[in-house]
C-alpha cells in the first residue's frame, strides 16, 4: 500500500506548477498515442506538438529528446518516498520487493498499455534502450541515497554503488524479458525472480 501523506507534508502545487504538470502529461499522452497509431520512427516532435496542442519548442523545453518522453514517468518521487517510509529493521530484499511492487501496481493500474509499450520500445528501438541505460544511472543514484539513509553506508562507497546498480540492472533485464516474451508472464513474478538472483545468486545448475 502506498503511504498516505497529509496536505501539510505535500502542499498542493501552485497554478504555475499545475500547468507544467498538465503540459508534461499532455506531451507524454500524445507521444504514446502517436507511437501506438503509426510507430516510433514516424512519430516526430512536430506531430507530438500538434497533437498535444503545444509548440515544438515547448516539447523540447520539457523533454530534450523524443527518447526522454518515452523513458520518463511520474513514479520516481513515489518510489523514493515509499523506500524512505519502510521500517528501519526491514531487510533490504523485503524493502525492495515492496517498493518495486508498489511502482508496478501504480503503473499497471493507471497506464497498463503505456507500461507495455514502453518496455517493448526499450527492446525494439536502440535509441530508447540507450536512453534507458543513461536514465538507469540517475535512478541508481537516487536509490543509493535512499539506501544510505537507511543503512548508514556511504552513498558514494563502492559497495552501495555496486548494489544499487545491480538492482537497477536486474530490474531492467526483467523488463526486457517481459517484453521479449510478449508480456505473457506476470511482471511482478519476473521482478521477484530477478531480486531472488541478487539475494541468493544463480540457481544450482549442472556441476
Secondary structure, DSSP 8 states (H G I E B T S, - for coil): ------TTTS----HHHHHHHHHHHHHHHHHHHHHHHH-TTT--HHHHHHHHTS-HHHHHHH-SSHHHHHH--S-HHHHHHHHHHS-TTS-HHHHHHHHHHHHHHHHHHH-HHHHHHHHHHHHH-HHHHHHHHHHHHHHHHHHHHHHHHHH---TTSHHHHHHHHHHHHHHHHHHHHHHHTTT-S-HHHHHHHHHHHHHH-S-----
